[in-house]
């Protein structure tokens, strides 16, 4: 019985270490990924500048379509920002353990 408990303990210990190593690798990957891809604010500023230039450069339907497209992109960026914040908080909380 004692051998079985010892074997179970080692099995659990090794499994926990394996999962921890995988999680640490995932956290490091996502930290690097998010550090290099997260640029929502500068893009928002660039979008505003582009919209201003479009308003002065194009007339009619082309202007409306391009501005609508940029507004849709702004909404997409806000969603990405919320996703980033969620992932960041998740990684931050997991890195404390």
KEKE-495650 format. One record per residue: residue number from 1; residue in one letter; x, y, z of N, C-alpha, C, O in turn. Coordinates in steps of 0.2 Angstrom, whole numbers. Layout:
REM residues N
<node k="NUM" r="A" n_xx="X" n_yy="Y" n_zz="Z" ca_xx="X" ca_yy="Y" ca_zz="Z" c_xx="X" c_yy="Y" c_zz="Z" o_xx="X" o_yy="Y" o_zz="Z"/>
...
END
This chain:
REM residues 97
<node k="1" r="X" n_xx="4" n_yy="-6" n_zz="0" ca_xx="0" ca_yy="0" ca_zz="0" c_xx="4" c_yy="6" c_zz="0" o_xx="3" o_yy="11" o_zz="-3"/>
<node k="2" r="X" n_xx="10" n_yy="6" n_zz="4" ca_xx="14" ca_yy="12" ca_zz="4" c_xx="18" c_yy="13" c_zz="-2" o_xx="19" o_yy="19" o_zz="-4"/>
<node k="3" r="X" n_xx="19" n_yy="8" n_zz="-6" ca_xx="22" ca_yy="9" ca_zz="-13" c_xx="18" c_yy="12" c_zz="-18" o_xx="20" o_yy="16" o_zz="-22"/>
<node k="4" r="X" n_xx="11" n_yy="10" n_zz="-17" ca_xx="6" ca_yy="13" ca_zz="-22" c_xx="5" c_yy="20" c_zz="-20" o_xx="5" o_yy="24" o_zz="-25"/>
<node k="5" r="X" n_xx="5" n_yy="22" n_zz="-14" ca_xx="4" ca_yy="29" ca_zz="-12" c_xx="10" c_yy="33" c_zz="-15" o_xx="10" o_yy="39" o_zz="-17"/>
<node k="6" r="X" n_xx="16" n_yy="30" n_zz="-14" ca_xx="22" ca_yy="34" ca_zz="-16" c_xx="22" c_yy="34" c_zz="-24" o_xx="24" o_yy="39" o_zz="-26"/>
<node k="7" r="X" n_xx="20" n_yy="29" n_zz="-27" ca_xx="20" ca_yy="29" ca_zz="-34" c_xx="15" c_yy="34" c_zz="-37" o_xx="16" o_yy="38" o_zz="-41"/>
<node k="8" r="X" n_xx="9" n_yy="35" n_zz="-33" ca_xx="4" ca_yy="39" ca_zz="-35" c_xx="6" c_yy="47" c_zz="-34" o_xx="5" o_yy="51" o_zz="-38"/>
<node k="9" r="X" n_xx="10" n_yy="47" n_zz="-28" ca_xx="13" ca_yy="54" ca_zz="-27" c_xx="17" c_yy="56" c_zz="-32" o_xx="17" o_yy="62" o_zz="-35"/>
<node k="10" r="X" n_xx="22" n_yy="52" n_zz="-34" ca_xx="27" ca_yy="54" ca_zz="-40" c_xx="23" c_yy="55" c_zz="-46" o_xx="25" o_yy="60" o_zz="-50"/>
<node k="11" r="X" n_xx="18" n_yy="51" n_zz="-48" ca_xx="15" ca_yy="52" ca_zz="-54" c_xx="11" c_yy="59" c_zz="-54" o_xx="12" o_yy="63" o_zz="-59"/>
<node k="12" r="X" n_xx="8" n_yy="60" n_zz="-48" ca_xx="5" ca_yy="67" ca_zz="-48" c_xx="10" c_yy="73" c_zz="-48" o_xx="9" o_yy="78" o_zz="-51"/>
<node k="13" r="X" n_xx="15" n_yy="72" n_zz="-45" ca_xx="21" ca_yy="77" ca_zz="-44" c_xx="23" c_yy="78" c_zz="-51" o_xx="24" o_yy="84" o_zz="-54"/>
<node k="14" r="X" n_xx="25" n_yy="73" n_zz="-55" ca_xx="27" ca_yy="74" ca_zz="-62" c_xx="22" c_yy="77" c_zz="-67" o_xx="24" o_yy="81" o_zz="-71"/>
<node k="15" r="X" n_xx="16" n_yy="75" n_zz="-66" ca_xx="11" ca_yy="78" ca_zz="-70" c_xx="10" c_yy="85" c_zz="-68" o_xx="9" o_yy="89" o_zz="-73"/>
<node k="16" r="X" n_xx="10" n_yy="87" n_zz="-62" ca_xx="9" ca_yy="94" ca_zz="-60" c_xx="15" c_yy="98" c_zz="-63" o_xx="14" o_yy="104" o_zz="-66"/>
<node k="17" r="X" n_xx="21" n_yy="95" n_zz="-63" ca_xx="27" ca_yy="99" ca_zz="-66" c_xx="26" c_yy="99" c_zz="-73" o_xx="28" o_yy="105" o_zz="-76"/>
<node k="18" r="X" n_xx="24" n_yy="94" n_zz="-76" ca_xx="23" ca_yy="95" ca_zz="-84" c_xx="18" c_yy="100" c_zz="-86" o_xx="19" o_yy="104" o_zz="-90"/>
<node k="19" r="X" n_xx="12" n_yy="100" n_zz="-82" ca_xx="7" ca_yy="105" ca_zz="-83" c_xx="10" c_yy="112" c_zz="-82" o_xx="9" o_yy="117" o_zz="-86"/>
<node k="20" r="X" n_xx="14" n_yy="113" n_zz="-77" ca_xx="17" ca_yy="119" ca_zz="-75" c_xx="22" c_yy="122" c_zz="-80" o_xx="21" o_yy="128" o_zz="-82"/>
<node k="21" r="X" n_xx="26" n_yy="117" n_zz="-83" ca_xx="30" ca_yy="119" ca_zz="-88" c_xx="27" c_yy="121" c_zz="-94" o_xx="29" o_yy="126" o_zz="-98"/>
<node k="22" r="X" n_xx="22" n_yy="117" n_zz="-96" ca_xx="18" ca_yy="119" ca_zz="-102" c_xx="14" c_yy="126" c_zz="-101" o_xx="14" o_yy="130" o_zz="-106"/>
<node k="23" r="X" n_xx="12" n_yy="127" n_zz="-95" ca_xx="9" ca_yy="134" ca_zz="-94" c_xx="14" c_yy="139" c_zz="-94" o_xx="12" o_yy="145" o_zz="-97"/>
<node k="24" r="X" n_xx="19" n_yy="138" n_zz="-91" ca_xx="25" ca_yy="144" ca_zz="-91" c_xx="27" c_yy="145" c_zz="-98" o_xx="28" o_yy="151" o_zz="-100"/>
<node k="25" r="X" n_xx="27" n_yy="140" n_zz="-102" ca_xx="29" ca_yy="141" ca_zz="-109" c_xx="24" c_yy="145" c_zz="-113" o_xx="25" o_yy="149" o_zz="-117"/>
<node k="26" r="X" n_xx="17" n_yy="143" n_zz="-112" ca_xx="12" ca_yy="147" ca_zz="-115" c_xx="12" c_yy="154" c_zz="-112" o_xx="11" o_yy="158" o_zz="-117"/>
<node k="27" r="X" n_xx="13" n_yy="155" n_zz="-106" ca_xx="13" ca_yy="162" ca_zz="-104" c_xx="18" c_yy="166" c_zz="-107" o_xx="17" o_yy="172" o_zz="-109"/>
<node k="28" r="X" n_xx="24" n_yy="163" n_zz="-107" ca_xx="30" ca_yy="167" ca_zz="-110" c_xx="28" c_yy="168" c_zz="-118" o_xx="30" o_yy="174" o_zz="-120"/>
<node k="29" r="X" n_xx="25" n_yy="163" n_zz="-121" ca_xx="24" ca_yy="164" ca_zz="-128" c_xx="19" c_yy="170" c_zz="-129" o_xx="20" o_yy="175" o_zz="-133"/>
<node k="30" r="X" n_xx="13" n_yy="170" n_zz="-125" ca_xx="8" ca_yy="175" ca_zz="-125" c_xx="11" c_yy="182" c_zz="-123" o_xx="9" o_yy="187" o_zz="-126"/>
<node k="31" r="X" n_xx="16" n_yy="182" n_zz="-118" ca_xx="19" ca_yy="189" ca_zz="-116" c_xx="23" c_yy="192" c_zz="-122" o_xx="22" o_yy="197" o_zz="-124"/>
<node k="32" r="X" n_xx="26" n_yy="187" n_zz="-125" ca_xx="30" ca_yy="190" ca_zz="-131" c_xx="26" c_yy="192" c_zz="-137" o_xx="27" o_yy="197" o_zz="-140"/>
<node k="33" r="X" n_xx="21" n_yy="188" n_zz="-138" ca_xx="16" ca_yy="189" ca_zz="-143" c_xx="12" c_yy="196" c_zz="-142" o_xx="12" o_yy="200" o_zz="-147"/>
<node k="34" r="X" n_xx="10" n_yy="197" n_zz="-136" ca_xx="6" ca_yy="203" ca_zz="-135" c_xx="11" c_yy="209" c_zz="-134" o_xx="8" o_yy="214" o_zz="-136"/>
<node k="35" r="X" n_xx="17" n_yy="208" n_zz="-132" ca_xx="21" ca_yy="214" ca_zz="-132" c_xx="23" c_yy="216" c_zz="-139" o_xx="24" o_yy="222" o_zz="-140"/>
<node k="36" r="X" n_xx="23" n_yy="212" n_zz="-144" ca_xx="24" ca_yy="214" ca_zz="-151" c_xx="18" c_yy="216" c_zz="-155" o_xx="19" o_yy="219" o_zz="-160"/>
<node k="37" r="X" n_xx="12" n_yy="213" n_zz="-153" ca_xx="6" ca_yy="215" ca_zz="-158" c_xx="2" c_yy="220" c_zz="-155" o_xx="-3" o_yy="222" o_zz="-158"/>
<node k="38" r="X" n_xx="2" n_yy="222" n_zz="-149" ca_xx="-3" ca_yy="226" ca_zz="-145" c_xx="-1" c_yy="233" c_zz="-147" o_xx="3" o_yy="236" o_zz="-144"/>
<node k="39" r="X" n_xx="-5" n_yy="236" n_zz="-152" ca_xx="-4" ca_yy="243" ca_zz="-154" c_xx="-10" c_yy="246" c_zz="-155" o_xx="-11" o_yy="249" o_zz="-161"/>
<node k="40" r="X" n_xx="-15" n_yy="246" n_zz="-151" ca_xx="-22" ca_yy="248" ca_zz="-152" c_xx="-22" c_yy="256" c_zz="-152" o_xx="-25" o_yy="259" o_zz="-157"/>
<node k="41" r="X" n_xx="-19" n_yy="259" n_zz="-147" ca_xx="-20" ca_yy="266" ca_zz="-147" c_xx="-16" c_yy="270" c_zz="-153" o_xx="-19" o_yy="274" o_zz="-156"/>
<node k="42" r="X" n_xx="-10" n_yy="268" n_zz="-155" ca_xx="-7" ca_yy="272" ca_zz="-160" c_xx="-11" c_yy="271" c_zz="-167" o_xx="-12" o_yy="275" o_zz="-171"/>
<node k="43" r="X" n_xx="-14" n_yy="265" n_zz="-168" ca_xx="-18" ca_yy="264" ca_zz="-174" c_xx="-24" c_yy="268" c_zz="-173" o_xx="-27" o_yy="270" o_zz="-179"/>
<node k="44" r="X" n_xx="-27" n_yy="269" n_zz="-167" ca_xx="-33" ca_yy="273" ca_zz="-167" c_xx="-32" c_yy="280" c_zz="-169" o_xx="-35" o_yy="283" o_zz="-173"/>
<node k="45" r="X" n_xx="-26" n_yy="283" n_zz="-167" ca_xx="-24" ca_yy="289" ca_zz="-168" c_xx="-23" c_yy="290" c_zz="-176" o_xx="-24" o_yy="295" o_zz="-179"/>
<node k="46" r="X" n_xx="-19" n_yy="285" n_zz="-179" ca_xx="-18" ca_yy="285" ca_zz="-186" c_xx="-25" c_yy="284" c_zz="-190" o_xx="-26" o_yy="288" o_zz="-195"/>
<node k="47" r="X" n_xx="-30" n_yy="281" n_zz="-187" ca_xx="-36" ca_yy="280" ca_zz="-191" c_xx="-39" c_yy="287" c_zz="-191" o_xx="-42" o_yy="289" o_zz="-196"/>
<node k="48" r="X" n_xx="-39" n_yy="291" n_zz="-185" ca_xx="-42" ca_yy="298" ca_zz="-185" c_xx="-39" c_yy="302" c_zz="-190" o_xx="-42" o_yy="306" o_zz="-193"/>
<node k="49" r="X" n_xx="-32" n_yy="302" n_zz="-190" ca_xx="-28" ca_yy="306" ca_zz="-195" c_xx="-30" c_yy="304" c_zz="-202" o_xx="-31" o_yy="308" o_zz="-207"/>
<node k="50" r="X" n_xx="-31" n_yy="298" n_zz="-204" ca_xx="-33" ca_yy="295" ca_zz="-210" c_xx="-40" c_yy="298" c_zz="-212" o_xx="-41" o_yy="300" o_zz="-218"/>
<node k="51" r="X" n_xx="-45" n_yy="297" n_zz="-207" ca_xx="-52" ca_yy="299" ca_zz="-209" c_xx="-52" c_yy="307" c_zz="-210" o_xx="-55" o_yy="309" o_zz="-215"/>
<node k="52" r="X" n_xx="-48" n_yy="311" n_zz="-207" ca_xx="-48" ca_yy="318" ca_zz="-208" c_xx="-45" c_yy="319" c_zz="-215" o_xx="-48" o_yy="323" o_zz="-219"/>
<node k="53" r="X" n_xx="-40" n_yy="315" n_zz="-217" ca_xx="-37" ca_yy="316" ca_zz="-224" c_xx="-42" c_yy="314" c_zz="-229" o_xx="-43" o_yy="317" o_zz="-234"/>
<node k="54" r="X" n_xx="-46" n_yy="308" n_zz="-228" ca_xx="-51" ca_yy="306" ca_zz="-232" c_xx="-56" c_yy="311" c_zz="-233" o_xx="-59" o_yy="312" o_zz="-239"/>
<node k="55" r="X" n_xx="-58" n_yy="314" n_zz="-228" ca_xx="-64" ca_yy="319" ca_zz="-228" c_xx="-62" c_yy="325" c_zz="-233" o_xx="-66" o_yy="328" o_zz="-236"/>
<node k="56" r="X" n_xx="-56" n_yy="326" n_zz="-233" ca_xx="-53" ca_yy="332" ca_zz="-237" c_xx="-51" c_yy="330" c_zz="-244" o_xx="-51" o_yy="334" o_zz="-248"/>
<node k="57" r="X" n_xx="-50" n_yy="324" n_zz="-245" ca_xx="-48" ca_yy="321" ca_zz="-252" c_xx="-53" c_yy="318" c_zz="-256" o_xx="-52" o_yy="319" o_zz="-262"/>
<node k="58" r="X" n_xx="-58" n_yy="315" n_zz="-253" ca_xx="-63" ca_yy="312" ca_zz="-257" c_xx="-70" c_yy="315" c_zz="-256" o_xx="-71" o_yy="318" o_zz="-251"/>
<node k="59" r="X" n_xx="-74" n_yy="314" n_zz="-261" ca_xx="-81" ca_yy="317" ca_zz="-260" c_xx="-86" c_yy="311" c_zz="-262" o_xx="-84" o_yy="306" o_zz="-265"/>
<node k="60" r="X" n_xx="-92" n_yy="312" n_zz="-259" ca_xx="-97" ca_yy="307" ca_zz="-261" c_xx="-97" c_yy="300" c_zz="-258" o_xx="-95" o_yy="300" o_zz="-252"/>
<node k="61" r="X" n_xx="-99" n_yy="295" n_zz="-262" ca_xx="-99" ca_yy="288" ca_zz="-259" c_xx="-93" c_yy="285" c_zz="-257" o_xx="-92" o_yy="282" o_zz="-252"/>
<node k="62" r="X" n_xx="-87" n_yy="287" n_zz="-261" ca_xx="-81" ca_yy="284" ca_zz="-259" c_xx="-79" c_yy="287" c_zz="-252" o_xx="-76" o_yy="283" o_zz="-248"/>
<node k="63" r="X" n_xx="-80" n_yy="293" n_zz="-251" ca_xx="-78" ca_yy="296" ca_zz="-244" c_xx="-82" c_yy="292" c_zz="-239" o_xx="-80" o_yy="290" o_zz="-234"/>
<node k="64" r="X" n_xx="-89" n_yy="291" n_zz="-240" ca_xx="-93" ca_yy="288" ca_zz="-235" c_xx="-91" c_yy="281" c_zz="-234" o_xx="-91" o_yy="278" o_zz="-228"/>
<node k="65" r="X" n_xx="-90" n_yy="277" n_zz="-239" ca_xx="-88" ca_yy="270" ca_zz="-239" c_xx="-81" c_yy="269" c_zz="-235" o_xx="-80" o_yy="265" o_zz="-231"/>
<node k="66" r="X" n_xx="-76" n_yy="273" n_zz="-237" ca_xx="-70" ca_yy="273" ca_zz="-233" c_xx="-70" c_yy="275" c_zz="-226" o_xx="-67" o_yy="271" o_zz="-222"/>
<node k="67" r="X" n_xx="-74" n_yy="280" n_zz="-224" ca_xx="-75" ca_yy="282" ca_zz="-217" c_xx="-79" c_yy="276" c_zz="-213" o_xx="-77" o_yy="275" o_zz="-208"/>
<node k="68" r="X" n_xx="-84" n_yy="273" n_zz="-217" ca_xx="-87" ca_yy="268" ca_zz="-213" c_xx="-83" c_yy="262" c_zz="-212" o_xx="-83" o_yy="259" o_zz="-207"/>
<node k="69" r="X" n_xx="-78" n_yy="260" n_zz="-217" ca_xx="-73" ca_yy="255" ca_zz="-216" c_xx="-69" c_yy="256" c_zz="-210" o_xx="-67" o_yy="252" o_zz="-206"/>
<node k="70" r="X" n_xx="-66" n_yy="262" n_zz="-210" ca_xx="-62" ca_yy="264" ca_zz="-204" c_xx="-66" c_yy="264" c_zz="-197" o_xx="-63" o_yy="262" o_zz="-192"/>
<node k="71" r="X" n_xx="-72" n_yy="266" n_zz="-197" ca_xx="-76" ca_yy="266" ca_zz="-191" c_xx="-77" c_yy="258" c_zz="-189" o_xx="-76" o_yy="257" o_zz="-183"/>
<node k="72" r="X" n_xx="-78" n_yy="254" n_zz="-194" ca_xx="-79" ca_yy="247" ca_zz="-192" c_xx="-72" c_yy="244" c_zz="-189" o_xx="-72" o_yy="240" o_zz="-185"/>
<node k="73" r="X" n_xx="-66" n_yy="246" n_zz="-192" ca_xx="-60" ca_yy="244" ca_zz="-190" c_xx="-59" c_yy="247" c_zz="-183" o_xx="-56" o_yy="243" o_zz="-179"/>
<node k="74" r="X" n_xx="-61" n_yy="253" n_zz="-181" ca_xx="-61" ca_yy="255" ca_zz="-174" c_xx="-65" c_yy="251" c_zz="-169" o_xx="-62" o_yy="250" o_zz="-164"/>
<node k="75" r="X" n_xx="-70" n_yy="249" n_zz="-171" ca_xx="-74" ca_yy="244" ca_zz="-167" c_xx="-71" c_yy="238" c_zz="-166" o_xx="-70" o_yy="235" o_zz="-161"/>
<node k="76" r="X" n_xx="-68" n_yy="235" n_zz="-172" ca_xx="-64" ca_yy="229" ca_zz="-171" c_xx="-58" c_yy="230" c_zz="-166" o_xx="-56" o_yy="225" o_zz="-162"/>
<node k="77" r="X" n_xx="-55" n_yy="235" n_zz="-167" ca_xx="-49" ca_yy="237" ca_zz="-162" c_xx="-51" c_yy="237" c_zz="-155" o_xx="-47" o_yy="235" o_zz="-151"/>
<node k="78" r="X" n_xx="-57" n_yy="240" n_zz="-154" ca_xx="-59" ca_yy="240" ca_zz="-147" c_xx="-61" c_yy="233" c_zz="-144" o_xx="-59" o_yy="232" o_zz="-138"/>
<node k="79" r="X" n_xx="-63" n_yy="229" n_zz="-149" ca_xx="-64" ca_yy="222" ca_zz="-147" c_xx="-58" c_yy="218" c_zz="-145" o_xx="-57" o_yy="215" o_zz="-140"/>
<node k="80" r="X" n_xx="-53" n_yy="220" n_zz="-149" ca_xx="-46" ca_yy="217" ca_zz="-148" c_xx="-43" c_yy="219" c_zz="-142" o_xx="-40" o_yy="216" o_zz="-138"/>
<node k="81" r="X" n_xx="-44" n_yy="226" n_zz="-141" ca_xx="-42" ca_yy="229" ca_zz="-134" c_xx="-45" c_yy="225" c_zz="-128" o_xx="-41" o_yy="223" o_zz="-123"/>
<node k="82" r="X" n_xx="-51" n_yy="224" n_zz="-128" ca_xx="-54" ca_yy="220" ca_zz="-123" c_xx="-52" c_yy="213" c_zz="-122" o_xx="-51" o_yy="211" o_zz="-117"/>
<node k="83" r="X" n_xx="-51" n_yy="210" n_zz="-128" ca_xx="-48" ca_yy="203" ca_zz="-128" c_xx="-41" c_yy="203" c_zz="-125" o_xx="-39" o_yy="199" o_zz="-121"/>
<node k="84" r="X" n_xx="-37" n_yy="208" n_zz="-127" ca_xx="-30" ca_yy="209" ca_zz="-124" c_xx="-30" c_yy="210" c_zz="-117" o_xx="-26" o_yy="206" o_zz="-113"/>
<node k="85" r="X" n_xx="-34" n_yy="214" n_zz="-114" ca_xx="-35" ca_yy="215" ca_zz="-107" c_xx="-37" c_yy="209" c_zz="-103" o_xx="-34" o_yy="207" o_zz="-98"/>
<node k="86" r="X" n_xx="-41" n_yy="205" n_zz="-106" ca_xx="-43" ca_yy="199" ca_zz="-103" c_xx="-38" c_yy="194" c_zz="-103" o_xx="-37" o_yy="191" o_zz="-98"/>
<node k="87" r="X" n_xx="-34" n_yy="193" n_zz="-108" ca_xx="-29" ca_yy="188" ca_zz="-109" c_xx="-23" c_yy="191" c_zz="-104" o_xx="-20" o_yy="187" o_zz="-100"/>
<node k="88" r="X" n_xx="-22" n_yy="197" n_zz="-104" ca_xx="-17" ca_yy="200" ca_zz="-100" c_xx="-18" c_yy="199" c_zz="-92" o_xx="-14" o_yy="196" o_zz="-89"/>
<node k="89" r="X" n_xx="-24" n_yy="200" n_zz="-90" ca_xx="-26" ca_yy="199" ca_zz="-83" c_xx="-26" c_yy="191" c_zz="-82" o_xx="-23" o_yy="189" o_zz="-76"/>
<node k="90" r="X" n_xx="-28" n_yy="187" n_zz="-86" ca_xx="-27" ca_yy="180" ca_zz="-85" c_xx="-20" c_yy="178" c_zz="-84" o_xx="-19" o_yy="174" o_zz="-80"/>
<node k="91" r="X" n_xx="-16" n_yy="180" n_zz="-88" ca_xx="-9" ca_yy="178" ca_zz="-88" c_xx="-6" c_yy="181" c_zz="-81" o_xx="-2" o_yy="178" o_zz="-78"/>
<node k="92" r="X" n_xx="-7" n_yy="187" n_zz="-80" ca_xx="-5" ca_yy="190" ca_zz="-74" c_xx="-7" c_yy="186" c_zz="-68" o_xx="-3" o_yy="185" o_zz="-63"/>
<node k="93" r="X" n_xx="-13" n_yy="184" n_zz="-67" ca_xx="-16" ca_yy="181" ca_zz="-62" c_xx="-12" c_yy="174" c_zz="-61" o_xx="-11" o_yy="172" o_zz="-56"/>
<node k="94" r="X" n_xx="-11" n_yy="170" n_zz="-67" ca_xx="-8" ca_yy="164" ca_zz="-67" c_xx="-1" c_yy="164" c_zz="-65" o_xx="2" o_yy="160" o_zz="-62"/>
<node k="95" r="X" n_xx="2" n_yy="170" n_zz="-67" ca_xx="10" ca_yy="170" ca_zz="-65" c_xx="11" c_yy="171" c_zz="-58" o_xx="17" o_yy="170" o_zz="-56"/>
<node k="96" r="X" n_xx="6" n_yy="173" n_zz="-54" ca_xx="7" ca_yy="174" ca_zz="-47" c_xx="7" c_yy="167" c_zz="-43" o_xx="10" o_yy="166" o_zz="-38"/>
<node k="97" r="X" n_xx="5" n_yy="162" n_zz="-47" ca_xx="4" ca_yy="155" ca_zz="-43" c_xx="11" c_yy="151" c_zz="-45" o_xx="11" o_yy="145" o_zz="-42"/>
END
